[in-house]
Amino acid sequence: MSGTVTAGIDGSPESRAAVEWAAREALLRGLPLKIVYVREQVPRRLAQNPLLAPESYQHWADQMMWECAEGMRLRHPDIALVTEQLTGTVADVLCEVAGLAELLVLGSRGLGGIGGFMAGSMSLAVVARAERPVVLVRAGEQAADEHEADRTGVPSAAAPFRPVVLGVDIEDPDDTVLEFAFDAAARRKAPLRAVHSWPEPPTSFYRFAGDAELYDSLAQGQAALLSKVLRPWRQKFPDVEVIESSRSGSAAQNLVEDSRDASLAVVGRPIRSGPFGTRIGHVAHAAIHHIAAPVAVVAHG
């Protein structure tokens, strides 16, 4: 089925959070929700427990899918829902599934909060190869986490969405990434924070008279380039409030810092292979490991 928000599930807490997020995204987009479970040729549950009969494993998979689907129908009765069980190598099948969807949503296990590593090897493999947007959702993610605090100081799904944060590469801006981020902000009626970083001048730069003025001129030039990249998208999405953040330093570190209050972080990933296979890129890699909010990795040519 094309035109779906598709979520992969494996029974883990992070995959359940991913399905819940996918359901909310399907509502925002007015699309069906598709829930997919991939059976491995030799499932890990059988390998770890050889006394577990294949029939018992199939019963567990059927029960898990039924419970997940019934939960979605109960909590989101207005969503058109379909489920599917497939067999094969998990990453390979999920990449194929992603190609038929508007976006694929996967769980990203949390290991100690924002300072820890939050993505597993399977999620990384899919992100590196899928040619459609992939959203990674951490375990424990709830609807209220995407929203501002209410009058009592408690995050509430009834309050406005937190900002959508976009990492912008002004040297090679891509329309696919920009449109995904602006569209996500528009659907949420949320601000879009566009983050651009440029290299810190060398230490010796600060040793001479007039360096401060040169630094200010450099900063203004970089900010102007960011504004130029964003200008046509501001015009296309006039209702989206855009917050431009241009500063020197590490692109990965700045994006992580600017995403602390995000409802969604968006980064791009070029579709190309290097001598050692596909690569995610260091900024996207940092985002999916260290940003607590859901992270959308948007593949582009």
C-alpha positions in Angstrom: 0.0 0.0 0.0 1.4 3.4 -1.0 0.6 6.6 0.8 0.8 5.2 4.3 2.6 6.0 7.5 4.3 2.7 8.1 5.6 1.5 11.5 7.8 -1.5 12.2 7.0 -3.4 15.4 8.9 -6.2 17.3 7.2 -6.1 20.6 9.8 -3.9 22.3 8.8 -0.8 24.3 10.6 1.4 21.7 8.6 -0.1 18.8 5.3 0.4 20.7 6.3 4.1 21.1 7.1 4.2 17.4 3.6 2.8 16.5 1.9 5.4 18.7 3.9 8.2 17.1 3.1 6.8 13.7 -0.6 6.9 14.5 -0.4 10.5 15.5 1.5 11.3 12.4 -1.0 9.5 10.2 -3.8 11.6 11.7 -1.8 14.8 11.0 -1.3 13.7 7.4 -4.7 12.2 6.8 -3.1 8.9 5.8 -3.7 5.2 6.7 -1.5 3.6 9.3 0.3 0.4 8.3 1.9 -1.8 11.0 4.5 -4.3 9.9 6.2 -7.2 11.7 9.2 -8.9 10.0 9.8 -12.5 10.8 13.4 -13.6 10.5 14.3 -16.8 8.8 15.7 -18.0 12.1 14.0 -15.8 14.6 16.1 -14.6 17.5 13.5 -15.8 20.0 13.9 -19.4 18.7 17.7 -19.1 18.5 17.8 -17.9 22.1 15.3 -20.5 23.3 15.5 -23.7 21.2 12.8 -25.3 23.3 10.3 -22.7 22.0 8.3 -24.4 19.2 7.8 -22.5 15.9 4.0 -22.7 16.5 4.5 -20.9 19.8 6.5 -18.2 18.1 3.9 -17.7 15.5 1.2 -17.5 18.2 3.3 -14.9 20.0 3.7 -12.9 16.8 0.0 -13.1 15.9 -1.0 -12.1 19.5 1.5 -9.2 19.5 0.1 -7.8 16.2 -3.5 -8.3 17.2 -2.9 -6.5 20.5 -1.1 -3.6 18.8 -3.8 -3.2 16.2 -6.6 -3.4 18.7 -4.9 -0.8 20.8 -4.6 1.6 17.8 -8.2 1.1 16.9 -9.3 1.8 20.5 -7.1 4.9 20.9 -7.4 6.2 17.3 -10.7 5.1 15.9 -10.6 7.4 12.9 -7.4 5.9 11.4 -7.6 3.5 8.5 -5.4 0.6 9.7 -3.7 -2.4 8.0 -1.3 -4.9 9.4 1.2 -7.2 7.6 3.6 -9.9 8.6 6.5 -10.5 6.3 9.5 -12.9 6.4 13.1 -12.1 5.6 16.1 -10.2 6.8 14.7 -7.4 9.0 16.7 -4.5 7.6 16.2 -5.6 4.0 12.4 -6.0 4.3 12.0 -2.7 6.1 13.9 -0.9 3.4 11.6 -2.4 0.8 8.6 -1.5 3.0 9.9 2.1 3.3 9.9 2.5 -0.4 6.2 2.0 -0.5 5.4 4.5 2.3 5.3 8.2 2.8 7.6 7.6 5.8 8.7 4.6 7.9 8.7 4.9 11.7 11.0 2.7 13.9 11.8 2.4 17.5 15.1 3.7 18.8 16.1 2.3 22.1 17.1 4.7 24.8 20.3 4.0 26.8 20.6 6.6 29.5 18.9 9.7 28.1 20.2 12.4 25.8 23.8 11.8 26.7 23.7 8.1 25.7 23.5 6.2 22.4 19.9 5.8 21.4 19.8 3.8 18.1 20.3 0.1 17.6 22.2 -1.5 14.7 19.0 -2.5 12.8 17.6 1.1 12.9 21.0 2.4 11.7 21.1 -0.1 8.8 17.6 0.9 7.7 18.4 4.6 8.0 21.6 4.2 5.9 19.8 2.5 3.1 16.2 3.5 2.9 15.4 6.0 0.2 12.3 7.4 1.9 12.1 9.4 5.2 12.7 7.3 8.3 11.7 8.5 11.7 13.3 7.1 14.9 11.3 7.3 18.1 12.8 6.6 21.5 11.3 4.3 24.1 8.9 6.1 26.4 8.0 8.8 23.9 4.5 10.1 24.6 2.2 12.6 22.9 2.6 15.2 25.6 6.4 15.2 25.1 5.9 16.9 21.7 4.0 19.8 23.3 4.7 22.9 25.4 3.7 23.0 29.0 0.2 24.1 29.9 -0.7 26.7 32.5 0.2 24.4 35.3 3.7 23.8 33.9 3.0 20.2 32.8 3.5 19.2 29.1 0.1 18.6 27.6 -1.1 17.3 24.2 -3.7 20.1 24.3 -0.9 22.8 24.3 0.9 24.0 21.2 3.6 21.8 19.6 7.2 22.4 20.4 9.4 23.6 17.5 10.4 21.4 14.6 14.2 21.7 14.3 15.9 21.4 10.9 19.6 21.0 10.3 20.4 23.1 7.2 23.4 22.6 4.9 23.6 25.9 3.0 26.4 24.7 0.8 24.2 21.9 -0.6 20.6 22.6 0.4 18.1 20.0 -0.7 14.4 20.7 -1.5 13.3 17.3 -0.3 14.7 17.9 3.2 13.5 21.5 3.4 10.0 20.6 2.2 9.7 17.8 4.7 10.6 20.1 7.6 8.4 23.0 6.6 5.5 20.6 5.9 5.9 19.0 9.4 5.9 22.4 11.0 2.9 23.5 9.1 0.9 20.4 10.0 1.8 20.9 13.7 1.2 24.7 13.6 4.7 24.8 15.2 7.7 27.1 14.7 10.5 25.9 12.5 14.0 26.4 13.9 16.5 26.2 11.1 20.0 25.5 12.4 23.1 26.3 10.4 26.7 26.0 11.6 29.9 27.3 10.1 33.5 26.5 11.1 35.0 28.3 14.1 37.8 30.6 13.0 41.3 29.4 14.0 42.6 30.5 17.4 45.2 32.7 15.8 42.3 34.7 14.2 41.6 36.4 17.5 45.2 37.7 18.0 45.0 40.8 15.8 43.3 44.1 15.9 40.1 44.2 14.0 39.4 40.5 14.3 36.1 41.1 16.2 34.9 43.2 13.3 35.9 40.5 10.8 34.2 37.8 12.9 31.0 39.9 12.9 31.2 40.3 9.2 31.6 36.6 8.7 28.7 35.8 11.0 26.5 38.3 9.2 27.4 36.8 5.8 26.6 33.3 7.0 23.3 34.4 8.4 22.5 36.1 5.1 23.2 32.8 3.2 20.9 30.9 5.5 18.1 33.5 5.0 18.6 33.2 1.2 18.2 29.4 1.4 15.0 29.7 3.5 13.4 32.6 1.6 11.5 30.6 -1.1 10.2 28.2 1.6 9.0 31.0 3.8 7.0 32.2 0.8 5.6 28.7 0.1 4.7 28.2 3.8 3.8 31.7 4.9 2.0 30.6 8.1 5.1 28.8 9.5 7.1 30.9 11.9 10.8 30.5 11.1 13.5 30.9 13.6 16.9 31.2 12.0 19.9 30.0 14.1 23.3 30.5 12.4 26.4 30.3 14.5 30.0 28.9 14.4 31.0 25.6 15.9 30.3 21.9 15.4 27.2 21.3 13.2 26.4 18.1 15.1 26.8 19.7 18.5 24.8 22.8 17.6 21.9 20.7 16.2 21.8 18.5 19.3 21.7 21.6 21.6 19.1 23.4 19.5 16.9 20.3 19.6 16.5 20.0 23.4 13.0 21.4 23.2 12.1 20.0 19.8 8.9 18.1 18.9 10.7 16.7 15.9 14.3 17.0 14.5 14.9 16.8 10.8 18.2 16.0 9.1 19.2 15.0 5.6 21.1 12.0 4.3 22.5 12.0 0.7 21.7 8.8 -1.2 25.2 7.7 -2.2 27.6 5.0 -1.3 31.2 5.4 -0.4 34.1 2.9 -0.8 33.0 1.3 2.5 29.2 1.2 1.7 26.4 3.5 2.6 27.0 6.3 5.1 24.7 8.2 7.3 26.9 11.3 7.8 28.2 12.7 11.0 25.5 15.2 11.7 22.7 12.7 11.1 24.6 10.1 13.1 24.9 12.5 16.1 21.2 13.4 15.8 19.8 9.9 15.9 22.2 9.0 18.8 21.8 12.0 21.0 18.6 13.9 20.3 15.8 12.8 22.7 13.0 13.9 20.4 11.9 11.9 17.4 14.4 12.3 14.5 13.4 12.2 10.9 16.3 11.3 8.5 15.3 12.3 5.0 17.2 10.7 2.1 17.9 12.9 -0.8 19.7 12.7 -4.2 
